[in-house]
Each structure stands twice: as structure tokens, then as C-alpha cells.
């Protein structure tokens, strides 16, 4: 039996239906790390499902008349069938090469996209570090570079040579507690290697640009990583201190390749910080974590079901 119809249906559900279900739920902002894991699990599951769907469509079966290869052959495209072969029975060798090549192309595209985004961001950070060396000054007290800028701002340059940058306006206008919360937020981005997580979702979006899941996973991951960094800062600072610091830096923008405490997500994060602080029920946390672990395996179970005896 060819598993292609089931895989195509499952992959379509993950790519189009699942994102809407998560966006309507209220628990993701209460557990941003878990929510980010779910979005990544959906992206991995979709990638595996799409690759296995392509594989099964390309493999000849007596039920589907050679799948994708037979379809192309019947449309007049010579896929390598022998002279005496049926119009819907292509050369098995061609089918096997296509079946292996299409999923391989998905993997190569995703890896190439990840490498591209990592390299581009690294180049932008390197150029910005060079500019900071000329106009900024290192503060041993803050363990950060202070940049002449008349708007309160703070961001980090992650990577092999991480650096936290704050504007001199932030140093002047924020209280010591507010500035400490901001620095802790940026340190969380560096310690969590959030730039690599963002590069991964950018690669997924590059390959599946028109897919709703790709669009939402990129937007939601960026927001959730900021919330994760906020939670790190809240371990040692009050909600009011962090919220007021974010308000002061709401107008600030970060350079390419950097991660900032301010930006366009500030209002959503402030509402979360100042709102009710209700942690997810352990049963919900466990159920969602189980789903996140299981979802990437489902396409494999469909394509290669375990023997029944």
C-alpha cells in the first residue's frame, strides 16, 4: 500500500491547520519555551512529511500506477522508460533516483538556507563590531559596550565573540535595576544561542515561503525567544522594573544580526509581564511536551508502520 495519500493529508494539516490551532490557544505565552519547542516540532514534522510524501509519490506502485513518475510520463515527459514499456510504467531505476533525489533536495535546501542565514548574520555582526570599536567604549562595570546614541537602547551581538551594547541614553535614563534587567535579558539571548534558532526558522521560511506554518513559525519564534529572555530577567528583577525598562526602549531598533530588548514586540511582552502570572497546569505541560516529542515521528510511522506480527 502506498502511504502517499495519508502523508500528503497529514503534511497539509501540519502546514495549514495546526498553526491556527496554536495561535488561538492561550497557553503559549505562559510557557514560551514549550511553545517554541512545539513550533519547531511542527516545522520538523512538516519537513519530514513533505520529504516522505515526495518519496512515496515518486516510487512506483501497482495501485497508483508509478505515482509522480507515471503522472509525468503520461503527460508526455520521457522519464527514461524503455521502448516497450507501458505508457504508465516508467523505468524503475529512474523512479528510484527521483524518489531519493526529491527528499534529498529538501534536506539540501534547508541546510543551505541555514548556512546562508548564519553566515549573513555573522558578517553583519562582524561589520557592526568593527564600527563599535571605533565609536563605542567598553564599560567594565556593565560588561557591555556603551554607544553614543540619544535613544535608550540595548541589544546583543551573539556568536563566537558575544557583546552586549547599550546606548549612553539608556545608562543615563534607566535606573540601576532597570539597566540590570535589560542586561540580564540580553545575556539570556547569548547563553541560549537564540541566533541559531532564528537562523533555523529563517531557513525553513526560505524553503517553504508561501506556507502558513513557515510564516507563523518565524514570527512566533522571534516573539517567544524574547519572552524566554524576559523570563530569565524576571528571575532576579521585578515585573514592574522590566516592564518600565522595556517601555523606555520601545522606540529603539537593533542592527542586523542583533537581538534587542526593545522593538515591535514590546507591547505584547509588557502586557504579558504585567498581566496575571498563571503557570500552565502540569498536566497541560506534560501533554504538550509529549505531543512536541511525538509529532516529528508521526510521518515516519505512517511511511514505515511497525509490523503487526
Buried (B, 14 or more C-beta within 10 A) or exposed (E): EBBBBBBBEBBBEBBEEBBEEBEEBEBBBBBBEBBBBBBBBBBBBBBBBBBBBBBBBBBBBEEBBBBBBBBBBEEEEEBBBEEEEEEBBBBBEBBBBBBBEBBEEBEEBBEEBBEBBBEBBBEBBEEBBEEBEEEBEEBEEBEBBBBEBEBBBBBBBBBEEBBBBBBBBBBEBBEEBBBBBBBBBBBBBBEBEBBBBBBBBBBBBBBBEEBBBBBBBBBBBBBBBBBBBBBBBBEEBEBEBBBBBBBBBBEBEBBEBBBBBBBEBBEEBBEBBEEEEEEBEEEBBEEBBEBBEEBBEBBEEBBEEEEEE
